[in-house]
Amino acid sequence: MPNRAGGYELRDDKTFKGTIAPKDISLIAGEANNAPHCIFEGFMDFPFPSHDERKRNCSCLVLNSVSNLPRAIAYLHEKGIDSVQAFLR
């Protein structure tokens, strides 16, 4: 999955987790313009079927690491977004 800084988040189906630097948040645009933003901790959390309807309507932000939380907050502040739906495990 590409991230905002031009890097990639890499995972296999078992144990490998890696990044092609630089590390950053990933953004996925939703279909609805005024829908809330949904935040996921990692992109492996993003594709769960129970979230499919929310993902289509929401613009989604994937942290890719909890250490990226300050970047996510800065992005949300920069865009004037003051309300989100968080799906953190």
C-alpha positions as CSV (number, residue, x, y, z in Angstrom):
1,M,0.0,0.0,0.0
2,P,1.5,3.4,-0.9
3,N,1.8,6.1,1.7
4,R,1.6,9.9,1.5
5,A,5.4,10.4,1.4
6,G,6.0,8.0,-1.6
7,G,7.0,5.0,0.5
8,Y,5.2,1.6,0.6
9,E,3.8,-0.5,3.5
10,L,4.5,-4.2,2.9
11,R,2.9,-7.3,4.4
12,D,2.6,-11.0,3.6
13,D,-0.2,-13.2,4.7
14,K,1.7,-14.6,7.7
15,T,4.5,-12.8,9.5
16,F,6.4,-10.3,7.4
17,K,5.8,-6.6,8.0
18,G,8.0,-4.0,6.3
19,T,8.3,-0.6,4.8
20,I,10.0,0.9,1.7
21,A,11.0,4.2,3.2
22,P,9.9,6.9,3.9
23,K,7.3,5.8,6.4
24,D,4.1,7.9,6.6
25,I,0.3,7.7,6.8
26,S,-1.8,6.4,3.8
27,L,-4.9,8.2,2.6
28,I,-7.8,6.5,0.7
29,A,-10.5,8.9,-0.7
30,G,-14.1,8.0,0.0
31,E,-17.0,8.4,-2.4
32,A,-18.9,10.9,-0.3
33,N,-17.5,14.5,-0.1
34,N,-18.9,15.3,3.4
35,A,-18.5,11.9,5.0
36,P,-16.5,11.5,8.2
37,H,-12.9,10.4,8.1
38,C,-12.2,6.8,9.3
39,I,-8.9,6.0,11.0
40,F,-7.3,2.6,11.0
41,E,-4.1,1.6,12.8
42,G,-2.7,-0.5,9.9
43,F,-3.6,-1.4,6.4
44,M,-4.2,-5.0,7.4
45,D,-7.1,-3.6,9.6
46,F,-8.5,-1.7,6.6
47,P,-9.9,-4.5,4.4
48,F,-12.2,-6.2,7.0
49,P,-15.6,-7.0,5.4
50,S,-17.5,-5.4,8.3
51,H,-16.0,-2.1,7.4
52,D,-16.8,-2.2,3.6
53,E,-19.8,0.1,3.8
54,R,-18.0,2.6,6.0
55,K,-14.9,2.6,3.7
56,R,-17.0,3.4,0.6
57,N,-18.5,6.4,2.3
58,C,-15.6,7.6,4.4
59,S,-12.3,9.0,3.5
60,C,-9.8,6.8,5.3
61,L,-6.5,7.5,6.9
62,V,-4.3,4.5,7.8
63,L,-1.6,5.2,10.4
64,N,0.7,2.4,9.3
65,S,2.2,2.7,12.8
66,V,1.0,4.3,16.0
67,S,4.2,6.4,15.9
68,N,2.5,8.2,12.9
69,L,-0.2,9.5,15.1
70,P,1.3,13.0,15.3
71,R,1.4,13.1,11.5
72,A,-2.2,12.0,11.3
73,I,-3.2,14.7,13.8
74,A,-1.3,17.3,11.8
75,Y,-2.9,16.2,8.5
76,L,-6.4,16.4,10.1
77,H,-5.7,19.8,11.6
78,E,-4.3,21.1,8.2
79,K,-7.5,19.9,6.4
80,G,-9.8,21.3,9.1
81,I,-11.2,17.9,10.1
82,D,-12.3,17.9,13.7
83,S,-14.3,14.7,13.8
84,V,-13.3,11.1,12.9
85,Q,-14.4,7.5,13.4
86,A,-11.5,5.5,14.8
87,F,-11.2,1.7,14.2
88,L,-8.2,0.8,16.3
89,R,-7.5,-2.7,17.6
